[in-house]
Amino acid sequence: MQHLWETLNTLFFGGPIPHTTFRWKKLPRSELGNTTSCLLGLTITMNPSRTSCDFADYVLLDFLSTLVHESIHAFLQSYACWSCRSWDRDYMEGGHGRSFQMLARKIEEAFPQLLGLPVRSGRLDSFLGDFGVREGKEKGRLKGCVPSVHDLEMWGFEDIDPGVRNEDVRVLIHRARAMGDV
């Protein structure tokens, strides 16, 4: 998995993400993976006993998707400008803001073209969990903050899974319009 992770970094992030390591570790039941930081750098941890089940019996694609999701977090934690005025909006407290959404969407589009495999970074479920529209591990940390209608449209959530999930996106768009673009 370490070699695969290093290859993904070269393809999508321009080389290795500095001071970042990968490990397998059993995590709380709801977690597929996480990216944590300490004085020595970042650690991407993935749960070997849990997958998202996005790809039915193709467990490797689920693990690959989780690895992409956590690699995006590691990249942004390494290179995002924490002192910029737009950081809170670009990165957001839950880590699934504008920067994450735009980068993840582009990787999801390019992945099948470059590697011939689909990947799903869990953009929508993570984002909705951050905003409390769906139950997630963080249970709605950002309920009072809604992205602009433009952002929601640019992130292309309707393209991910037509049907029931569109209603969740419509709820967020309705909130954004009611508050005015944030």
FIZA-266671 format. One record per atom (N, C-alpha, C): residue in three letters; atom name; x, z, y. Coordinates in nm, 2 decimals, decimal comma, always signed. Last residue first. Layout:
BEGIN
     r    a        u        w        v
   Ala   CA        X        Z        Y
...
//
This chain:
BEGIN
     r    a        u        w        v
   Val    N    -2,27    +0,11    +3,31
   Val   CA    -2,17    +0,22    +3,33
   Val    C    -2,03    +0,16    +3,36
   Asp    N    -2,55    -0,03    +3,45
   Asp   CA    -2,43    -0,05    +3,38
   Asp    C    -2,33    +0,05    +3,42
   Gly    N    -2,83    +0,19    +3,42
   Gly   CA    -2,75    +0,10    +3,50
   Gly    C    -2,62    +0,08    +3,43
   Met    N    -2,99    +0,33    +3,25
   Met   CA    -2,89    +0,41    +3,33
   Met    C    -2,82    +0,32    +3,44
   Ala    N    -3,14    +0,13    +3,13
   Ala   CA    -3,21    +0,24    +3,20
   Ala    C    -3,11    +0,32    +3,29
   Arg    N    -2,94    -0,02    +3,01
   Arg   CA    -3,02    -0,08    +3,12
   Arg    C    -3,09    +0,03    +3,20
   Ala    N    -2,85    +0,16    +2,82
   Ala   CA    -2,75    +0,11    +2,92
   Ala    C    -2,83    +0,05    +3,04
   Arg    N    -3,07    +0,20    +2,66
   Arg   CA    -3,02    +0,31    +2,73
   Arg    C    -2,93    +0,27    +2,85
   His    N    -3,10    -0,06    +2,56
   His   CA    -3,21    -0,01    +2,64
   His    C    -3,15    +0,11    +2,72
   Ile    N    -2,86    -0,08    +2,41
   Ile   CA    -2,88    -0,17    +2,53
   Ile    C    -2,99    -0,12    +2,62
   Leu    N    -2,92    +0,12    +2,22
   Leu   CA    -2,81    +0,14    +2,31
   Leu    C    -2,82    +0,05    +2,43
   Val    N    -3,14    +0,00    +2,09
   Val   CA    -3,15    +0,13    +2,15
   Val    C    -3,04    +0,16    +2,25
   Arg    N    -3,02    -0,23    +1,99
   Arg   CA    -3,12    -0,25    +2,10
   Arg    C    -3,14    -0,11    +2,17
   Val    N    -2,86    -0,12    +1,79
   Val   CA    -2,79    -0,18    +1,91
   Val    C    -2,89    -0,20    +2,02
   Asp    N    -3,06    -0,04    +1,62
   Asp   CA    -2,97    +0,06    +1,67
   Asp    C    -2,90    +0,00    +1,80
   Glu    N    -3,17    -0,29    +1,56
   Glu   CA    -3,25    -0,19    +1,63
   Glu    C    -3,17    -0,09    +1,69
   Asn    N    -2,98    -0,41    +1,40
   Asn   CA    -3,00    -0,46    +1,54
   Asn    C    -3,09    -0,37    +1,62
   Arg    N    -2,99    -0,29    +1,15
   Arg   CA    -2,89    -0,24    +1,25
   Arg    C    -2,91    -0,29    +1,39
   Val    N    -3,19    -0,44    +1,02
   Val   CA    -3,22    -0,30    +1,06
   Val    C    -3,12    -0,26    +1,17
   Gly    N    -3,07    -0,76    +1,10
   Gly   CA    -3,18    -0,68    +1,04
   Gly    C    -3,19    -0,54    +1,10
   Pro    N    -2,73    -0,86    +1,04
   Pro   CA    -2,86    -0,88    +1,10
   Pro    C    -2,97    -0,79    +1,03
   Asp    N    -2,44    -0,74    +1,10
   Asp   CA    -2,54    -0,72    +0,99
   Asp    C    -2,68    -0,74    +1,05
   Ile    N    -2,28    -0,87    +1,30
   Ile   CA    -2,22    -0,79    +1,19
   Ile    C    -2,32    -0,79    +1,07
   Asp    N    -2,39    -0,98    +1,52
   Asp   CA    -2,33    -1,07    +1,42
   Asp    C    -2,29    -1,00    +1,29
   Glu    N    -2,47    -0,77    +1,68
   Glu   CA    -2,57    -0,84    +1,61
   Glu    C    -2,52    -0,93    +1,50
   Phe    N    -2,23    -0,70    +1,80
   Phe   CA    -2,28    -0,62    +1,69
   Phe    C    -2,39    -0,69    +1,61
   Gly    N    -2,05    -0,82    +2,00
   Gly   CA    -2,11    -0,89    +1,89
   Gly    C    -2,17    -0,81    +1,77
   Trp    N    -1,92    -0,74    +2,22
   Trp   CA    -1,87    -0,69    +2,09
   Trp    C    -1,94    -0,75    +1,97
   Met    N    -2,07    -0,85    +2,42
   Met   CA    -1,93    -0,91    +2,39
   Met    C    -1,88    -0,86    +2,26
   Glu    N    -2,29    -0,68    +2,43
   Glu   CA    -2,31    -0,82    +2,39
   Glu    C    -2,17    -0,89    +2,35
   Leu    N    -2,17    -0,45    +2,52
   Leu   CA    -2,24    -0,45    +2,39
   Leu    C    -2,26    -0,59    +2,34
   Asp    N    -2,07    -0,53    +2,77
   Asp   CA    -1,98    -0,49    +2,66
   Asp    C    -2,05    -0,50    +2,52
   His    N    -2,31    -0,58    +2,90
   His   CA    -2,21    -0,69    +2,88
   His    C    -2,12    -0,65    +2,77
   Val    N    -2,42    -0,33    +2,92
   Val   CA    -2,49    -0,43    +2,84
   Val    C    -2,40    -0,54    +2,81
   Ser    N    -2,17    -0,08    +2,90
   Ser   CA    -2,25    -0,17    +2,97
   Ser    C    -2,32    -0,27    +2,88
   Pro    N    -2,21    +0,23    +2,71
   Pro   CA    -2,13    +0,12    +2,76
   Pro    C    -2,23    +0,02    +2,83
   Val    N    -2,29    +0,56    +2,80
   Val   CA    -2,34    +0,44    +2,74
   Val    C    -2,26    +0,32    +2,80
   Cys    N    -2,28    +0,90    +2,76
   Cys   CA    -2,21    +0,79    +2,81
   Cys    C    -2,25    +0,66    +2,73
   Gly    N    -2,41    +1,11    +2,63
   Gly   CA    -2,44    +1,09    +2,77
   Gly    C    -2,37    +0,96    +2,83
   Lys    N    -2,30    +1,11    +2,36
   Lys   CA    -2,44    +1,09    +2,39
   Lys    C    -2,48    +1,05    +2,53
   Leu    N    -2,06    +1,13    +2,23
   Leu   CA    -2,07    +1,06    +2,35
   Leu    C    -2,21    +1,03    +2,39
   Arg    N    -2,06    +1,26    +1,98
   Arg   CA    -1,98    +1,32    +2,09
   Arg    C    -2,01    +1,25    +2,22
   Gly    N    -2,23    +1,23    +1,74
   Gly   CA    -2,27    +1,20    +1,87
   Gly    C    -2,19    +1,26    +1,98
   Lys    N    -2,09    +1,31    +1,49
   Lys   CA    -2,23    +1,35    +1,53
   Lys    C    -2,25    +1,34    +1,68
   Glu    N    -1,86    +1,24    +1,36
   Glu   CA    -1,85    +1,31    +1,48
   Glu    C    -1,98    +1,35    +1,54
   Lys    N    -1,94    +1,11    +1,13
   Lys   CA    -1,86    +1,23    +1,11
   Lys    C    -1,85    +1,31    +1,24
   Gly    N    -2,28    +1,02    +1,20
   Gly   CA    -2,14    +0,99    +1,16
   Gly    C    -2,06    +1,12    +1,16
   Glu    N    -2,60    +0,89    +1,22
   Glu   CA    -2,52    +1,00    +1,18
   Glu    C    -2,38    +0,95    +1,14
   Arg    N    -2,65    +0,69    +1,51
   Arg   CA    -2,64    +0,70    +1,37
   Arg    C    -2,56    +0,83    +1,34
   Val    N    -2,64    +0,76    +1,77
   Val   CA    -2,75    +0,68    +1,73
   Val    C    -2,76    +0,68    +1,58
   Gly    N    -2,41    +0,89    +1,86
   Gly   CA    -2,52    +0,97    +1,82
   Gly    C    -2,65    +0,89    +1,78
   Phe    N    -2,18    +0,76    +1,94
   Phe   CA    -2,29    +0,77    +2,04
   Phe    C    -2,41    +0,85    +1,99
   Asp    N    -2,03    +0,77    +1,71
   Asp   CA    -1,97    +0,83    +1,83
   Asp    C    -2,08    +0,85    +1,93
   Gly    N    -2,20    +0,62    +1,54
   Gly   CA    -2,17    +0,76    +1,51
   Gly    C    -2,12    +0,83    +1,63
   Leu    N    -2,17    +0,37    +1,65
   Leu   CA    -2,30    +0,43    +1,66
   Leu    C    -2,29    +0,58    +1,63
   Phe    N    -1,90    +0,32    +1,59
   Phe   CA    -1,94    +0,33    +1,73
   Phe    C    -2,08    +0,40    +1,74
   Ser    N    -1,90    +0,32    +1,31
   Ser   CA    -1,82    +0,42    +1,39
   Ser    C    -1,87    +0,44    +1,53
   Asp    N    -2,08    +0,11    +1,26
   Asp   CA    -2,11    +0,24    +1,22
   Asp    C    -2,03    +0,35    +1,29
   Leu    N    -1,94    -0,11    +1,39
   Leu   CA    -2,07    -0,07    +1,43
   Leu    C    -2,10    +0,07    +1,39
   Arg    N    -1,68    -0,13    +1,26
   Arg   CA    -1,70    -0,12    +1,41
   Arg    C    -1,83    -0,06    +1,45
   Gly    N    -1,57    -0,16    +1,01
   Gly   CA    -1,66    -0,05    +1,04
   Gly    C    -1,69    -0,02    +1,18
   Ser    N    -1,42    -0,38    +0,96
   Ser   CA    -1,35    -0,26    +1,01
   Ser    C    -1,44    -0,14    +1,04
   Arg    N    -1,40    -0,58    +0,70
   Arg   CA    -1,50    -0,52    +0,79
   Arg    C    -1,44    -0,39    +0,83
   Val    N    -1,28    -0,90    +0,59
   Val   CA    -1,25    -0,76    +0,62
   Val    C    -1,36    -0,71    +0,71
   Pro    N    -1,23    -1,15    +0,34
   Pro   CA    -1,31    -1,09    +0,45
   Pro    C    -1,26    -0,95    +0,47
   Leu    N    -0,95    -1,37    +0,29
   Leu   CA    -1,03    -1,25    +0,25
   Leu    C    -1,11    -1,20    +0,37
   Gly    N    -0,76    -1,55    +0,38
   Gly   CA    -0,86    -1,59    +0,28
   Gly    C    -0,95    -1,48    +0,23
   Leu    N    -0,57    -1,49    +0,57
   Leu   CA    -0,55    -1,44    +0,44
   Leu    C    -0,65    -1,48    +0,34
   Leu    N    -0,65    -1,63    +0,81
   Leu   CA    -0,51    -1,62    +0,77
   Leu    C    -0,48    -1,58    +0,63
   Gln    N    -0,93    -1,64    +0,80
   Gln   CA    -0,86    -1,76    +0,83
   Gln    C    -0,71    -1,75    +0,79
   Pro    N    -1,00    -1,37    +0,76
   Pro   CA    -1,03    -1,47    +0,66
   Pro    C    -0,95    -1,60    +0,68
   Phe    N    -0,88    -1,26    +1,01
   Phe   CA    -0,84    -1,22    +0,88
   Phe    C    -0,87    -1,32    +0,77
   Ala    N    -1,01    -1,34    +1,25
   Ala   CA    -0,88    -1,40    +1,21
   Ala    C    -0,84    -1,38    +1,06
   Glu    N    -1,23    -1,17    +1,27
   Glu   CA    -1,25    -1,32    +1,28
   Glu    C    -1,13    -1,39    +1,22
   Glu    N    -1,12    -0,91    +1,26
   Glu   CA    -1,23    -0,95    +1,16
   Glu    C    -1,24    -1,10    +1,16
   Ile    N    -0,96    -0,93    +1,49
   Ile   CA    -0,90    -0,92    +1,36
   Ile    C    -1,00    -0,96    +1,25
   Lys    N    -1,16    -0,93    +1,69
   Lys   CA    -1,07    -1,05    +1,67
   Lys    C    -1,00    -1,04    +1,54
   Arg    N    -1,28    -0,68    +1,64
   Arg   CA    -1,36    -0,80    +1,63
   Arg    C    -1,27    -0,92    +1,61
   Ala    N    -1,07    -0,51    +1,70
   Ala   CA    -1,13    -0,51    +1,57
   Ala    C    -1,21    -0,64    +1,54
   Leu    N    -1,04    -0,56    +1,98
   Leu   CA    -0,93    -0,58    +1,88
   Leu    C    -0,98    -0,59    +1,74
   Met    N    -1,29    -0,47    +2,08
   Met   CA    -1,24    -0,61    +2,10
   Met    C    -1,13    -0,65    +2,00
   Gln    N    -1,31    -0,20    +1,99
   Gln   CA    -1,41    -0,31    +1,95
   Gln    C    -1,36    -0,45    +1,97
   Phe    N    -1,09    -0,08    +2,11
   Phe   CA    -1,10    -0,08    +1,96
   Phe    C    -1,20    -0,19    +1,92
   Ser    N    -1,15    -0,11    +2,38
   Ser   CA    -1,02    -0,16    +2,32
   Ser    C    -1,03    -0,18    +2,17
   Arg    N    -1,41    +0,02    +2,41
   Arg   CA    -1,38    -0,13    +2,44
   Arg    C    -1,26    -0,18    +2,37
   Gly    N    -1,41    +0,27    +2,15
   Gly   CA    -1,45    +0,21    +2,27
   Gly    C    -1,41    +0,06    +2,28
   His    N    -1,36    +0,45    +1,95
   His   CA    -1,42    +0,33    +1,91
   His    C    -1,48    +0,26    +2,03
   Gly    N    -1,27    +0,71    +2,00
   Gly   CA    -1,17    +0,61    +1,96
   Gly    C    -1,23    +0,48    +1,92
   Gly    N    -1,42    +0,91    +2,11
   Gly   CA    -1,44    +0,89    +1,96
   Gly    C    -1,34    +0,78    +1,91
   Glu    N    -1,35    +0,88    +2,38
   Glu   CA    -1,32    +1,00    +2,31
   Glu    C    -1,33    +0,98    +2,15
   Met    N    -1,22    +0,56    +2,47
   Met   CA    -1,33    +0,66    +2,45
   Met    C    -1,29    +0,77    +2,36
   Tyr    N    -1,08    +0,34    +2,56
   Tyr   CA    -1,05    +0,40    +2,43
   Tyr    C    -1,16    +0,49    +2,38
   Asp    N    -1,20    +0,25    +2,79
   Asp   CA    -1,14    +0,15    +2,70
   Asp    C    -1,12    +0,21    +2,56
   Arg    N    -1,29    +0,48    +2,92
   Arg   CA    -1,38    +0,37    +2,89
   Arg    C    -1,33    +0,28    +2,78
   Asp    N    -1,06    +0,62    +2,96
   Asp   CA    -1,17    +0,69    +2,90
   Asp    C    -1,28    +0,59    +2,85
   Trp    N    -0,88    +0,43    +3,09
   Trp   CA    -0,86    +0,48    +2,95
   Trp    C    -0,98    +0,53    +2,89
   Ser    N    -0,89    +0,35    +3,35
   Ser   CA    -0,99    +0,29    +3,26
   Ser    C    -0,98    +0,34    +3,11
   Arg    N    -0,68    +0,46    +3,47
   Arg   CA    -0,81    +0,51    +3,51
   Arg    C    -0,92    +0,46    +3,41
   Cys    N    -0,41    +0,55    +3,26
   Cys   CA    -0,48    +0,45    +3,33
   Cys    C    -0,62    +0,50    +3,36
   Ser    N    -0,27    +0,72    +3,09
   Ser   CA    -0,29    +0,77    +3,23
   Ser    C    -0,37    +0,67    +3,31
   Trp    N    -0,25    +0,60    +2,85
   Trp   CA    -0,33    +0,72    +2,86
   Trp    C    -0,36    +0,77    +3,00
   Cys    N    -0,25    +0,29    +2,75
   Cys   CA    -0,20    +0,37    +2,86
   Cys    C    -0,30    +0,48    +2,89
   Ala    N    -0,18    +0,23    +2,40
   Ala   CA    -0,27    +0,24    +2,51
   Ala    C    -0,21    +0,33    +2,63
   Tyr    N    +0,01    +0,24    +2,20
   Tyr   CA    +0,03    +0,15    +2,31
   Tyr    C    -0,07    +0,16    +2,42
   Ser    N    -0,05    +0,43    +2,00
   Ser   CA    +0,09    +0,40    +2,03
   Ser    C    +0,10    +0,33    +2,16
   Gln    N    -0,33    +0,42    +1,98
   Gln   CA    -0,26    +0,55    +2,01
   Gln    C    -0,12    +0,53    +2,05
   Leu    N    -0,35    +0,15    +1,90
   Leu   CA    -0,40    +0,19    +2,03
   Leu    C    -0,34    +0,33    +2,07
   Phe    N    -0,23    +0,16    +1,64
   Phe   CA    -0,18    +0,07    +1,74
   Phe    C    -0,22    +0,12    +1,88
   Ala    N    -0,40    +0,35    +1,51
   Ala   CA    -0,26    +0,38    +1,53
   Ala    C    -0,20    +0,29    +1,64
   His    N    -0,65    +0,21    +1,52
   His   CA    -0,64    +0,34    +1,59
   His    C    -0,49    +0,37    +1,61
   Ile    N    -0,57    -0,01    +1,36
   Ile   CA    -0,61    -0,03    +1,50
   Ile    C    -0,60    +0,10    +1,58
   Ser    N    -0,53    +0,13    +1,12
   Ser   CA    -0,42    +0,06    +1,19
   Ser    C    -0,45    +0,03    +1,33
   Glu    N    -0,79    +0,20    +1,05
   Glu   CA    -0,70    +0,30    +1,09
   Glu    C    -0,57    +0,25    +1,16
   His    N    -0,89    -0,06    +1,00
   His   CA    -0,96    +0,03    +1,09
   His    C    -0,86    +0,13    +1,14
   Val    N    -0,72    -0,15    +0,79
   Val   CA    -0,73    -0,22    +0,92
   Val    C    -0,79    -0,13    +1,02
   Leu    N    -0,79    +0,04    +0,59
   Leu   CA    -0,65    +0,03    +0,64
   Leu    C    -0,65    -0,04    +0,77
   Thr    N    -1,06    -0,03    +0,55
   Thr   CA    -1,02    +0,10    +0,60
   Thr    C    -0,88    +0,10    +0,66
   Ser    N    -1,01    -0,28    +0,43
   Ser   CA    -1,09    -0,27    +0,56
   Ser    C    -1,06    -0,14    +0,63
   Leu    N    -0,88    -0,21    +0,20
   Leu   CA    -0,81    -0,30    +0,30
   Leu    C    -0,88    -0,29    +0,43
   Phe    N    -1,08    -0,07    +0,07
   Phe   CA    -0,95    +0,00    +0,11
   Phe    C    -0,88    -0,08    +0,22
   Asp    N    -1,26    -0,29    +0,03
   Asp   CA    -1,30    -0,17    +0,11
   Asp    C    -1,17    -0,09    +0,16
   Leu    N    -1,11    -0,46    -0,13
   Leu   CA    -1,15    -0,50    +0,00
   Leu    C    -1,19    -0,39    +0,09
   Leu    N    -1,09    -0,30    -0,36
   Leu   CA    -0,97    -0,33    -0,28
   Leu    C    -1,00    -0,38    -0,14
   Val    N    -1,35    -0,30    -0,46
   Val   CA    -1,29    -0,17    -0,40
   Val    C    -1,17    -0,20    -0,31
   Tyr    N    -1,59    -0,47    -0,52
   Tyr   CA    -1,45    -0,51    -0,47
   Tyr    C    -1,39    -0,40    -0,39
   Asp    N    -1,85    -0,40    -0,57
   Asp   CA    -1,75    -0,36    -0,67
   Asp    C    -1,61    -0,40    -0,63
   Ala    N    -1,94    -0,41    -0,24
   Ala   CA    -1,99    -0,38    -0,38
   Ala    C    -1,88    -0,33    -0,47
   Phe    N    -1,83    -0,40    +0,01
   Phe   CA    -1,80    -0,51    -0,07
   Phe    C    -1,84    -0,49    -0,22
   Asp    N    -1,89    -0,16    +0,13
   Asp   CA    -1,93    -0,28    +0,20
   Asp    C    -1,92    -0,40    +0,11
   Cys    N    -1,82    +0,09    +0,04
   Cys   CA    -1,91    +0,01    -0,05
   Cys    C    -1,96    -0,11    +0,02
   Ser    N    -1,62    +0,25    +0,15
   Ser   CA    -1,74    +0,22    +0,23
   Ser    C    -1,85    +0,15    +0,15
   Thr    N    -1,49    +0,50    -0,08
   Thr   CA    -1,49    +0,37    -0,01
   Thr    C    -1,62    +0,35    +0,06
   Arg    N    -1,28    +0,76    -0,20
   Arg   CA    -1,40    +0,72    -0,13
   Arg    C    -1,39    +0,58    -0,07
   Ser    N    -1,04    +0,84    -0,31
   Ser   CA    -1,16    +0,86    -0,39
   Ser    C    -1,29    +0,82    -0,32
   Pro    N    -0,83    +0,83    -0,13
   Pro   CA    -0,83    +0,74    -0,25
   Pro    C    -0,96    +0,75    -0,33
   Asn    N    -0,84    +0,81    +0,21
   Asn   CA    -0,90    +0,89    +0,10
   Asn    C    -0,91    +0,79    -0,03
   Met    N    -0,55    +0,78    +0,41
   Met   CA    -0,67    +0,72    +0,35
   Met    C    -0,71    +0,80    +0,22
   Thr    N    -0,40    +0,83    +0,71
   Thr   CA    -0,43    +0,89    +0,58
   Thr    C    -0,56    +0,82    +0,53
   Ile    N    -0,13    +0,77    +0,92
   Ile   CA    -0,26    +0,71    +0,87
   Ile    C    -0,28    +0,77    +0,73
   Thr    N    +0,02    +0,95    +1,16
   Thr   CA    +0,00    +0,93    +1,02
   Thr    C    -0,13    +0,87    +0,99
   Leu    N    +0,27    +0,92    +1,42
   Leu   CA    +0,13    +0,91    +1,37
   Leu    C    +0,13    +0,90    +1,22
   Gly    N    +0,52    +1,16    +1,53
   Gly   CA    +0,45    +1,03    +1,53
   Gly    C    +0,31    +1,04    +1,48
   Leu    N    +0,61    +1,42    +1,56
   Leu   CA    +0,70    +1,32    +1,49
   Leu    C    +0,64    +1,18    +1,49
   Leu    N    +0,41    +1,57    +1,68
   Leu   CA    +0,53    +1,54    +1,75
   Leu    C    +0,62    +1,44    +1,69
   Cys    N    +0,12    +1,38    +1,57
   Cys   CA    +0,20    +1,51    +1,58
   Cys    C    +0,33    +1,47    +1,66
   Ser    N    -0,20    +1,24    +1,50
   Ser   CA    -0,07    +1,24    +1,57
   Ser    C    -0,01    +1,38    +1,57
   Thr    N    -0,39    +1,05    +1,26
   Thr   CA    -0,36    +1,18    +1,33
   Thr    C    -0,22    +1,16    +1,40
   Thr    N    -0,65    +0,88    +1,14
   Thr   CA    -0,52    +0,86    +1,20
   Thr    C    -0,49    +0,98    +1,29
   Asn    N    -0,83    +0,85    +0,83
   Asn   CA    -0,81    +0,90    +0,97
   Asn    C    -0,67    +0,87    +1,01
   Gly    N    -1,09    +0,76    +0,60
   Gly   CA    -0,95    +0,76    +0,65
   Gly    C    -0,95    +0,82    +0,79
   Leu    N    -1,34    +0,82    +0,52
   Leu   CA    -1,27    +0,71    +0,45
   Leu    C    -1,12    +0,72    +0,48
   Glu    N    -1,52    +1,12    +0,51
   Glu   CA    -1,41    +1,04    +0,57
   Glu    C    -1,35    +0,94    +0,47
   Ser    N    -1,71    +1,29    +0,39
   Ser   CA    -1,76    +1,18    +0,48
   Ser    C    -1,65    +1,09    +0,53
   Arg    N    -1,55    +1,48    +0,24
   Arg   CA    -1,64    +1,38    +0,17
   Arg    C    -1,68    +1,26    +0,26
   Pro    N    -1,22    +1,52    +0,35
   Pro   CA    -1,36    +1,56    +0,35
   Pro    C    -1,45    +1,44    +0,30
   Leu    N    -0,97    +1,35    +0,14
   Leu   CA    -1,02    +1,40    +0,27
   Leu    C    -1,16    +1,45    +0,25
   Lys    N    -0,68    +1,32    -0,05
   Lys   CA    -0,82    +1,35    -0,05
   Lys    C    -0,87    +1,41    +0,08
   Lys    N    -0,45    +1,08    +0,06
   Lys   CA    -0,48    +1,22    +0,05
   Lys    C    -0,64    +1,23    +0,04
   Trp    N    -0,18    +0,86    +0,10
   Trp   CA    -0,31    +0,88    +0,04
   Trp    C    -0,33    +1,03    +0,03
   Arg    N    -0,02    +0,75    +0,41
   Arg   CA    -0,03    +0,84    +0,29
   Arg    C    -0,17    +0,83    +0,23
   Phe    N    +0,22    +0,61    +0,64
   Phe   CA    +0,09    +0,60    +0,56
   Phe    C    +0,10    +0,69    +0,44
   Thr    N    +0,34    +0,66    +0,97
   Thr   CA    +0,35    +0,66    +0,83
   Thr    C    +0,21    +0,65    +0,76
   Thr    N    +0,51    +0,56    +1,26
   Thr   CA    +0,38    +0,57    +1,19
   Thr    C    +0,40    +0,57    +1,04
   His    N    +0,70    +0,49    +1,46
   His   CA    +0,68    +0,63    +1,42
   His    C    +0,54    +0,65    +1,35
   Pro    N    +0,54    +0,18    +1,58
   Pro   CA    +0,65    +0,28    +1,57
   Pro    C    +0,61    +0,42    +1,53
   Ile    N    +0,42    -0,06    +1,38
   Ile   CA    +0,37    +0,04    +1,48
   Ile    C    +0,47    +0,15    +1,47
   Pro    N    +0,60    -0,36    +1,33
   Pro   CA    +0,57    -0,23    +1,29
   Pro    C    +0,52    -0,14    +1,41
   Gly    N    +0,44    -0,66    +1,48
   Gly   CA    +0,55    -0,58    +1,42
   Gly    C    +0,51    -0,44    +1,38
   Gly    N    +0,21    -0,76    +1,59
   Gly   CA    +0,34    -0,80    +1,64
   Gly    C    +0,46    -0,73    +1,58
   Phe    N    -0,03    -0,70    +1,47
   Phe   CA    +0,02    -0,61    +1,58
   Phe    C    +0,16    -0,65    +1,63
   Phe    N    -0,08    -0,88    +1,27
   Phe   CA    -0,19    -0,85    +1,37
   Phe    C    -0,14    -0,77    +1,49
   Leu    N    +0,15    -0,92    +1,10
   Leu   CA    +0,05    -1,03    +1,13
   Leu    C    -0,04    -1,00    +1,25
   Thr    N    +0,27    -0,67    +1,10
   Thr   CA    +0,35    -0,79    +1,14
   Thr    C    +0,25    -0,90    +1,18
   Asn    N    +0,07    -0,51    +0,99
   Asn   CA    +0,13    -0,48    +1,12
   Asn    C    +0,20    -0,60    +1,18
   Leu    N    +0,04    -0,62    +0,74
   Leu   CA    -0,07    -0,63    +0,83
   Leu    C    -0,02    -0,61    +0,97
   Thr    N    +0,29    -0,55    +0,63
   Thr   CA    +0,26    -0,69    +0,65
   Thr    C    +0,15    -0,71    +0,75
   Glu    N    +0,26    -0,27    +0,62
   Glu   CA    +0,37    -0,33    +0,70
   Glu    C    +0,34    -0,48    +0,73
   Trp    N    +0,05    -0,26    +0,43
   Trp   CA    +0,03    -0,21    +0,57
   Trp    C    +0,14    -0,26    +0,66
   Leu    N    +0,18    -0,36    +0,21
   Leu   CA    +0,06    -0,42    +0,26
   Leu    C    +0,04    -0,38    +0,41
   His    N    +0,37    -0,15    +0,17
   His   CA    +0,41    -0,29    +0,20
   His    C    +0,30    -0,37    +0,26
   Gln    N    +0,20    +0,07    +0,12
   Gln   CA    +0,29    +0,07    +0,23
   Gln    C    +0,34    -0,07    +0,27
   Met    N    +0,08    +0,00    -0,12
   Met   CA    +0,00    +0,00    +0,00
   Met    C    +0,09    +0,00    +0,13
//
